[in-house]
Every structure is written in C-alpha cells, then in structure tokens.
Amino acid sequence: MKPVKSGSIEEMFNTISSKYDLLNDMFSFGLHRLWKRKLLNILNPTYGEKWVDLCCGTGDMSILLAQYMKCSENIIGIDSASKALSVAKKRSKKKYSSIEWINVDALKTNLPSNQFDGLLMAYGLRNLASYDFGLKEACRILKTGGRAGILDFRSFDGYSIQGLFQKIYLSFYVVPIASFFGLGKEYSYIKKSLEQFPSGSKQIHLALMAGFKKAEYKKIAMGQMGILLLEA
C-alpha cells in the first residue's frame, strides 16, 4: 500500500480539531480515557524513559502519558495536522510544557533510529496512508527491546453481532451527532476507514513483517476496540 491519502486526512483532522475532544467524549461516553489509561497500564512507561506519541492529534494521549510518568520531559508528540497540534500545545502549555510537539508525517518522522523506549498510537494507524510503512517507521525509531502500543477500533471479518453493532453505532449515533456540529462528512469517514483496516491477526502479521520481534493483539471494550502490543 503506497502513501497516497495523507493530505486529505491531514485536512480532515485540521477541520475537526476544535471539536475533536468534545466529540470523542460524546461518542465514547468518556470511556476512551479509560481505554487509553488501560494501554498505559499495560505498557507501564517509567520515569526517565523516552516516548513518542505518533498521530498525537490534540495531545490527550501525550498528556495522559506525562501524567502517568509524573514528568513531561522526554515525550514527543507527532502529527501532520497543524491545527490539531496547535490545540495540543495550548493544552500542555501550563503543566506539561516540556512535551515536544512536531508537525510531520508519521510515515517519515525524520527522528534518529533506535531512539525511543516506547511508542504510542491511539486511533492513528487506521488513518495512515500505509500501515506497512507506518509500522516500519515505528520499529525503526524504537530501541531494541522497546515497546509499542497501538489502540484503535477493531475491524471485523465477515458477519458478526459485534460487527453489526459497530456499523449501527457509527451510522446512527456517531454520524448524526457529528452532523449536528457540521462534521457529518468528516466522521462518516470512520466507517469507510474500517472497511480496509486489517483485523487483529493481520495487524500482528504486518507488525512482524515490519521488523518487530513480538506482537500480540488484545480485544477491549467488549470487543469493539483492540490494542496491538509490540516489542522491537
């Protein structure tokens, strides 16, 4: 898969950046915070480690990471959407000013190789122009033994009750609410993006092909979300 859609995704996230956090809370009933905290509990970042948050958006995952480690130093948030990063910078200005925000494509971060102890990506892999290139870049910048956690919607193969629920939820809850804020077109993209998003087993295969030594997939949120756990 070649990186061909990054420009349109960047434009979309710039458009929704001012309402992104509010809508995330509404769509998940605030539970996305628990899922992100669960990701951190599994990875257990520790003080002094160097971490990167790819596709950081408006910065909530990076800030949660800083809270978890009780330090905002050695944290870098990366996103290609400049307006989303502007929101992140404002949110972190008072208590988490040491977080470094970089406006660059996650497929080509220009960061040194073997640099980070850990890597996070919350709802970002699905939006990359290439899952392969994104995983390879993630593996490249991690130290040997470095760990990564990727949180996203779960993709379903074939027919299932869970898959049907997901489609109903997106079509009759997410999109109508987003439309009320004038963002229906942007949020209808989620359902479309899941059509080609690989299942957990396929994500494991892609990660191992990208160079990771270990890969594991955990289902959470009653099977609606998944966490891909990796070791470089």
N, C-alpha and C positions, 0 to 999 in steps of 0.2 A: 504494500500500500504506500503510495507516494504522498508527501505532504502537500496537499492542494487546497485545503479548505481553511487554513489558519486565519486568513484575512477576514472572512465572513464571520468566523467565531469571535475573533477579536472585536469586530464591530458590534456584534450582538451583546457581548458582555459589557462593552462600554455603554451601550444603550440601557441595560438593566441595572447597572452598578448602583444607582441611587436607591433602588427599591429591593435590591438583591437580598439583603439581610432580613428585612421585614417579611418578604415573601417566603424565604426559607423557613422562618419561624411559623408562618401561617400554614404552609404546605405540610410541614412535618409535625405540627403541634408542639414545636420546640424540641422534638426528640433528636434532631440532627446534632444537637450539642452533646447528648448522651452517646451517640454513635461515634462522634469524634473523640470524646473522652475515652471510650472503650478502646479505640485504636491506639491512643497514647498509653493506656494501661497495659496493653499487650506488648507494645514496643519498649516501654519503660525508659524513655530518654533520661539521662542523668546529667547533673550539673558538670559543666566543663566540656561536654561533647559538642560537636559542631553538626548542625542540622540544616537541611534545606527543605522548604515547602514549595514544591512545584505546582504551578497553576493555583497560586495562593488566593487569587481573586481579591476580595475586600479584606483579607487578612485575618479572619476569625480563627483559622486553624493555627496560624503562626503565633497569634496572641495567646491562644489556649496552650500551645507548646511552651511559650515563655512562662506562663502561669504554672504549668506543670513542673518545669525545671527551676522555677523561682529565680529566673535570670533571663534577660532578653538578649544577652551577648551571644555571639556565635550562632545566630539564627539568620538565615537569608530567605526571603520570600520572593518568588519569581512568578511573573505573569506578563503576558503580551498585551493585556488590556490596560492602557494607561489610566483611564478614568477609574477603573476598579482599584488600581494601585494608589491613586490619589485618596480614595476613601480609606484604604489601609493605612496610609501614612498619617492621616488625621486621627484615626482611632488609636494609633500606637504612640502618638506624639508625647503624651504626658507620662505614662507609666512604662512604656516599652520602646523608648526612643532608640535603643541600641539595635533593634531589628533593622537589617539592611534590606531595602526593597529594590529589586532590579527589574526593569521593564525590558524583557527579552523573551523570545520564543523558547518554550520548554524543550523543543526538539534540538535546539542548538544554544545551550546556555553560555558557552564560552568560559565556563568555570574549569579550573585545573582538574585533572584526573586524580582519582584516589584521594579526594579532599574531605569527604564528609563521613561522620559516624552513622548518620541516619538520614532518611528521606521520607517525606510525607507527600501524599497527593490525595486530596479529598474532592471527588467529583470532577476530576480533571482528565484522567486517561481517556474517557469516552469522547472527550472533545478535541483530542489531538488529531492532527491530520494523518498521523501514522502511529499506531500502537507499537509497532516494532521499533521504530526509531526512538520513540519516547522511552521505552524500556531499556534500550541500549544506552541512551544518554544517561538515564538514571543509574544504571550499573556502572558506567564509566566514571562518574563523579564520586561514587561511594568507595570508601576504603575497603580493602579485603576484610571480609567479616562484617562489613557494615550492613545495617538492616533497613528495610523499607516497608512501608505500609500504604496500600492504595485502597481507598474507600470509594465505593460507587454503587449505583443501582445494580441490581442483579439482572442479568439477561437470561431469558428463558427459551430453551429449545422446544419446539413443538407446543402442544396444548397442555395446559395445567391450570388448576384453580388459582394458583398464585399468580401465574402469568395473566390470566383473565382479570384478576383483581387489579393488577398493576395498570392494565390498559384502561379499565373503568376509572380508576383513581386519576390517571393522567388526563383522560378525555373529559370527565365530568366533574372534576374538582379543581385540578391544577389550572388547566387552560381557562375555564370560566372566571376564576378568581384573577388570574393574570390579565385577562381581557378587561376586567373592571379597572385595572390600572393602566390600560392601554398597551399591554405587553403580551397579548394573546399569541401573536405570531411568533414572538421570541420563545415563549415557553412551550409552544406546540412542538418545538424542536426536540425536546427531551424524548418524546415517544419515538420520533423519527431516528434519533441517535441510537436508541436501543435496538433497532432492527438489525444493525450490523455489529453491535457490540458483542465481543466474544463471551461465551459462558465462562464460569469459573475454571473448569478443566482446560479450556482453550487458553485462558489467561496464564495458567500455570505453564502450559507448553510454550507459549510465546516468551514468557519470562526466562525459562531455561534456555531457550534458543538465543535469547539476548545476552546470555552470559552469567546469569545468576546461578549460584550453586544450589540453592534450596528455594522451593516455592510451595506455598500452602494457601488454600482458599477456605475462608470461614464465612458461613452464612449468618447474618444477624437480622434483627428487625423482622422476626417471623418469616425469614427467607426473602424479604424484599430488597435487602441490601447485602453486599458482600465485601469482605476485606481480603485483599491479596497480600500475603506476608512473604517477604523475600529476604534472602541473605546473599550478599555479593561474594 
